[in-house]
Amino acid sequence: MGSEVSVTSSIFEANRARGVVRFDVLVRDGATRRGTLHESGSLRVRFPSPEGEGLSGVFVNTAGGVAGGDRFDVEVAGGEASRLTLTTAAAEKIYRTPGPSAQLNISLKAAAGAHLSWLPQETILFDGARAFRRIDIELDEAASLLLCEILVLGRAAMGERMERGEFVDRWRLRWGGRLVLAETIRLNGDVAAKLVRPAFAKGGAAIGTALIVPGDEALVARIREVAGPFAGEVGVSAWNGFAVARFCAQDAAALRADMMAVLECTGAALPRLWLN
């Protein structure tokens, strides 16, 4: 019996997806262009076309989703005065697993005068999914960042919901060498029961966060004045020189509309894939 379990575990491990993308961008002749690039496994990044002074990149997961035991690592560095916008070709799906959690590791760096927009499409958690995501951000004190993440806990349009599972989301932001944001969210066990609580999601199936660096009370006031009314619930605040918007909605479509309204207040150009 023990040998059968060992063989099954080794087969499972051998079939896990691995993906790594590491690259940097720099300014050449007044325009942001790709520098060095490393890709391995089932993760790729494509740069559809130059866009004036900036550059856009699109991540593609050729594995078709994320399963338990998979691991994906992304490392991006923006050189001085560069402008880079990143998104994904489609929503990322994290599937049910009886085994270990999937590992998602994201490292973002921006040098002086650089601007980085990290705007992936939704991450969808299926019932029984297990994942650990780590986002580490290092910004020069003269760099700027726009980052958003949308988490969908079951596809409402398909009659699906996340009943049980685990998702751990760890964010760390260092700005000018100082740790200015550290938060870890853990959602596990009976997820469905937690989602119906008023203090958590009040029955909603989609939650999201937008991080804006720099950001101040003037930006918060502008968002509150211009962006509403919202389809779901949105809270915006500023501290330590940056702003954070939190979102909760009944479904992904409503939350995406609210997220787009807030992002447009920052003056950011949304990825074309968001508009299709």
MIDREN-659734 format. One line per field, with one value per residue (C-alpha): residue number from 1; residue in one letter; x, y, z. Coordinates in nm, 2 decimals. Layout:
! residues N
tormar = NUM, ...
zakol = a, ...
X = X, ...
Y = Y, ...
Z = Z, ...
END
This chain:
! residues 276
tormar = 1, 2, 3, 4, 5, 6, 7, 8, 9, 10, 11, 12, 13, 14, 15, 16, 17, 18, 19, 20, 21, 22, 23, 24, 25, 26, 27, 28, 29, 30, 31, 32, 33, 34, 35, 36, 37, 38, 39, 40, 41, 42, 43, 44, 45, 46, 47, 48, 49, 50, 51, 52, 53, 54, 55, 56, 57, 58, 59, 60, 61, 62, 63, 64, 65, 66, 67, 68, 69, 70, 71, 72, 73, 74, 75, 76, 77, 78, 79, 80, 81, 82, 83, 84, 85, 86, 87, 88, 89, 90, 91, 92, 93, 94, 95, 96, 97, 98, 99, 100, 101, 102, 103, 104, 105, 106, 107, 108, 109, 110, 111, 112, 113, 114, 115, 116, 117, 118, 119, 120, 121, 122, 123, 124, 125, 126, 127, 128, 129, 130, 131, 132, 133, 134, 135, 136, 137, 138, 139, 140, 141, 142, 143, 144, 145, 146, 147, 148, 149, 150, 151, 152, 153, 154, 155, 156, 157, 158, 159, 160, 161, 162, 163, 164, 165, 166, 167, 168, 169, 170, 171, 172, 173, 174, 175, 176, 177, 178, 179, 180, 181, 182, 183, 184, 185, 186, 187, 188, 189, 190, 191, 192, 193, 194, 195, 196, 197, 198, 199, 200, 201, 202, 203, 204, 205, 206, 207, 208, 209, 210, 211, 212, 213, 214, 215, 216, 217, 218, 219, 220, 221, 222, 223, 224, 225, 226, 227, 228, 229, 230, 231, 232, 233, 234, 235, 236, 237, 238, 239, 240, 241, 242, 243, 244, 245, 246, 247, 248, 249, 250, 251, 252, 253, 254, 255, 256, 257, 258, 259, 260, 261, 262, 263, 264, 265, 266, 267, 268, 269, 270, 271, 272, 273, 274, 275, 276
zakol = m, g, s, e, v, s, v, t, s, s, i, f, e, a, n, r, a, r, g, v, v, r, f, d, v, l, v, r, d, g, a, t, r, r, g, t, l, h, e, s, g, s, l, r, v, r, f, p, s, p, e, g, e, g, l, s, g, v, f, v, n, t, a, g, g, v, a, g, g, d, r, f, d, v, e, v, a, g, g, e, a, s, r, l, t, l, t, t, a, a, a, e, k, i, y, r, t, p, g, p, s, a, q, l, n, i, s, l, k, a, a, a, g, a, h, l, s, w, l, p, q, e, t, i, l, f, d, g, a, r, a, f, r, r, i, d, i, e, l, d, e, a, a, s, l, l, l, c, e, i, l, v, l, g, r, a, a, m, g, e, r, m, e, r, g, e, f, v, d, r, w, r, l, r, w, g, g, r, l, v, l, a, e, t, i, r, l, n, g, d, v, a, a, k, l, v, r, p, a, f, a, k, g, g, a, a, i, g, t, a, l, i, v, p, g, d, e, a, l, v, a, r, i, r, e, v, a, g, p, f, a, g, e, v, g, v, s, a, w, n, g, f, a, v, a, r, f, c, a, q, d, a, a, a, l, r, a, d, m, m, a, v, l, e, c, t, g, a, a, l, p, r, l, w, l, n
X = 0.00, 0.28, 0.46, 0.13, 0.10, 0.46, 0.42, 0.10, 0.27, 0.57, 0.34, 0.14, 0.46, 0.59, 0.28, 0.28, 0.31, 0.61, 0.65, 0.90, 0.92, 1.19, 1.25, 1.35, 1.26, 1.47, 1.45, 1.61, 1.58, 1.30, 1.09, 1.05, 1.18, 1.24, 1.58, 1.67, 1.41, 1.40, 1.10, 1.07, 0.79, 0.43, 0.45, 0.51, 0.50, 0.43, 0.47, 0.20, 0.33, 0.52, 0.29, 0.47, 0.69, 0.55, 0.54, 0.27, 0.31, 0.07, 0.12, 0.00, -0.03, -0.01, -0.10, -0.46, -0.50, -0.35, -0.38, -0.26, 0.12, 0.18, 0.43, 0.46, 0.72, 0.72, 1.00, 0.98, 1.21, 1.14, 1.45, 1.48, 1.20, 1.04, 0.67, 0.53, 0.18, 0.12, -0.19, -0.30, -0.45, -0.75, -0.88, -0.66, -0.84, -0.73, -0.88, -0.99, -0.71, -0.70, -0.32, -0.08, -0.15, -0.05, 0.23, 0.22, 0.52, 0.53, 0.82, 0.79, 1.06, 1.07, 1.36, 1.36, 1.11, 0.96, 0.59, 0.46, 0.10, 0.01, -0.34, -0.41, -0.76, -0.95, -0.83, -1.11, -1.11, -1.31, -1.46, -1.18, -0.90, -0.59, -0.33, -0.07, 0.01, 0.30, 0.34, 0.66, 0.70, 1.01, 0.98, 1.24, 1.11, 1.06, 0.88, 0.50, 0.28, -0.08, -0.17, -0.50, -0.61, -0.96, -1.06, -1.37, -1.49, -1.69, -1.84, -2.19, -2.30, -2.23, -2.42, -2.09, -1.97, -1.66, -1.78, -1.45, -1.08, -0.79, -0.64, -0.35, -0.26, 0.06, 0.15, 0.46, 0.54, 0.87, 0.90, 1.23, 1.37, 1.09, 0.83, 0.50, 0.25, 0.23, -0.08, -0.17, -0.52, -0.61, -0.94, -0.99, -1.23, -1.60, -1.56, -1.93, -2.03, -1.77, -1.88, -2.23, -2.12, -2.19, -1.84, -1.68, -1.86, -2.23, -2.31, -2.08, -1.87, -1.60, -1.35, -1.07, -0.79, -0.63, -0.30, -0.20, 0.15, 0.17, -0.18, -0.32, -0.65, -0.70, -0.70, -0.94, -1.17, -1.16, -1.24, -1.54, -1.67, -1.62, -1.63, -1.97, -2.23, -2.09, -2.25, -2.10, -1.93, -1.61, -1.40, -1.10, -0.84, -0.49, -0.20, 0.18, 0.17, -0.03, -0.40, -0.59, -0.93, -1.12, -1.40, -1.68, -1.96, -2.21, -2.02, -1.70, -1.87, -2.00, -1.66, -1.47, -1.69, -1.63, -1.25, -1.24, -1.42, -1.16, -0.86, -0.98, -0.97, -0.59, -0.55, -0.42, -0.47, -0.64, -0.51, -0.70, -0.78, -0.99, -1.20, -1.29
Y = 0.00, 0.24, 0.18, 0.25, 0.58, 0.67, 0.59, 0.79, 1.09, 1.08, 1.06, 1.36, 1.56, 1.48, 1.62, 1.95, 2.26, 2.49, 2.83, 3.11, 3.45, 3.70, 4.02, 4.38, 4.69, 5.00, 5.33, 5.35, 5.66, 5.79, 5.47, 5.18, 4.85, 4.50, 4.42, 4.06, 3.79, 3.44, 3.20, 2.84, 2.59, 2.68, 3.06, 3.31, 3.69, 3.86, 4.22, 4.28, 4.62, 4.93, 5.20, 5.53, 5.58, 5.29, 4.92, 4.66, 4.29, 4.00, 3.69, 3.36, 3.03, 2.75, 2.50, 2.63, 2.70, 2.63, 2.30, 2.19, 2.16, 2.39, 2.67, 3.00, 3.26, 3.61, 3.87, 4.21, 4.50, 4.85, 5.06, 5.43, 5.64, 5.33, 5.28, 4.93, 4.79, 4.42, 4.21, 3.85, 3.70, 3.56, 3.51, 3.27, 2.96, 2.78, 2.43, 2.19, 1.98, 1.72, 1.77, 2.06, 2.42, 2.59, 2.85, 3.19, 3.42, 3.77, 4.01, 4.37, 4.63, 4.99, 5.23, 5.61, 5.77, 5.44, 5.36, 5.01, 4.90, 4.55, 4.49, 4.11, 3.99, 3.80, 3.51, 3.25, 3.00, 2.68, 2.49, 2.30, 2.51, 2.57, 2.84, 3.06, 3.38, 3.61, 3.96, 4.15, 4.50, 4.72, 5.08, 5.36, 5.67, 5.84, 5.54, 5.50, 5.19, 5.10, 4.74, 4.57, 4.21, 4.07, 3.74, 3.55, 3.28, 3.07, 3.16, 3.30, 3.30, 2.92, 2.85, 2.77, 2.88, 2.81, 2.60, 2.50, 2.55, 2.77, 3.09, 3.28, 3.62, 3.78, 4.14, 4.34, 4.69, 4.86, 5.22, 5.40, 5.11, 5.13, 4.87, 5.07, 4.80, 4.44, 4.23, 3.87, 3.74, 3.38, 3.23, 2.87, 2.60, 2.66, 2.95, 2.97, 3.03, 3.31, 3.48, 3.54, 3.73, 4.10, 4.19, 3.97, 3.98, 3.99, 3.72, 3.86, 3.63, 3.88, 4.08, 4.31, 4.55, 4.84, 4.98, 5.33, 5.47, 5.76, 5.84, 6.10, 6.23, 6.45, 6.14, 5.96, 6.26, 6.27, 5.90, 5.94, 6.23, 6.11, 5.73, 5.65, 5.52, 5.17, 4.84, 4.69, 4.82, 5.02, 5.17, 5.40, 5.54, 5.68, 5.65, 5.64, 5.83, 5.57, 5.49, 5.16, 5.08, 4.77, 4.62, 4.36, 4.27, 4.00, 3.89, 3.95, 4.17, 4.42, 4.43, 4.48, 4.78, 4.93, 4.87, 5.03, 5.34, 5.38, 5.31, 5.57, 5.83, 5.77, 5.86, 5.52, 5.36, 5.03, 4.73, 4.66, 4.31, 4.47, 4.65, 4.35
Z = 0.00, 0.09, -0.24, -0.43, -0.25, -0.33, -0.70, -0.72, -0.55, -0.78, -1.09, -0.95, -0.89, -1.24, -1.40, -1.22, -1.43, -1.38, -1.53, -1.50, -1.66, -1.58, -1.77, -1.75, -1.96, -2.02, -2.21, -2.55, -2.77, -2.55, -2.56, -2.33, -2.48, -2.36, -2.22, -2.12, -2.11, -1.96, -2.01, -1.91, -1.86, -1.95, -1.88, -2.15, -2.20, -2.53, -2.63, -2.89, -3.03, -2.92, -2.79, -2.82, -2.52, -2.32, -2.36, -2.29, -2.20, -2.19, -1.99, -2.14, -1.94, -2.19, -1.92, -1.95, -1.58, -1.24, -1.04, -0.70, -0.68, -0.98, -0.94, -1.14, -1.08, -1.24, -1.19, -1.36, -1.33, -1.48, -1.55, -1.49, -1.65, -1.82, -1.86, -1.86, -1.85, -1.78, -1.81, -1.89, -2.20, -2.01, -1.66, -1.46, -1.33, -1.02, -1.01, -0.74, -0.58, -0.30, -0.28, -0.22, -0.29, -0.61, -0.56, -0.74, -0.68, -0.83, -0.79, -0.93, -0.92, -1.05, -1.06, -1.04, -1.26, -1.37, -1.38, -1.36, -1.42, -1.31, -1.43, -1.48, -1.56, -1.29, -1.09, -1.06, -0.77, -0.83, -0.54, -0.36, -0.50, -0.30, -0.37, -0.21, -0.38, -0.29, -0.43, -0.35, -0.48, -0.46, -0.58, -0.59, -0.40, -0.74, -0.90, -0.94, -0.94, -1.03, -0.93, -0.92, -0.85, -0.88, -0.71, -0.82, -0.58, -0.82, -1.16, -1.07, -1.44, -1.45, -1.13, -0.96, -0.61, -0.40, -0.11, 0.04, -0.03, 0.06, -0.07, 0.10, -0.04, 0.09, -0.03, 0.07, -0.07, -0.01, -0.13, -0.11, 0.09, 0.35, 0.42, 0.38, 0.33, 0.46, 0.46, 0.44, 0.37, 0.45, 0.32, 0.41, 0.54, 0.48, 0.23, 0.14, 0.50, 0.53, 0.21, 0.33, 0.65, 0.62, 0.74, 0.48, 0.14, 0.23, -0.02, -0.29, -0.51, -0.62, -0.43, -0.55, -0.45, -0.63, -0.51, -0.63, -0.56, -0.50, -0.38, -0.14, 0.00, -0.31, -0.52, -0.28, -0.30, -0.68, -0.70, -0.46, -0.66, -1.01, -1.01, -0.85, -0.83, -0.80, -0.88, -0.57, -0.26, -0.29, -0.01, -0.08, 0.16, 0.16, 0.41, 0.40, 0.07, -0.13, -0.19, -0.17, -0.31, -0.19, -0.39, -0.33, -0.57, -0.65, -0.96, -1.17, -1.43, -1.17, -0.99, -1.31, -1.40, -1.06, -1.09, -1.43, -1.30, -1.03, -1.25, -1.50, -1.23, -1.20, -1.57, -1.65, -2.00, -1.95, -2.15, -2.47, -2.35, -2.06, -2.32, -2.54
END
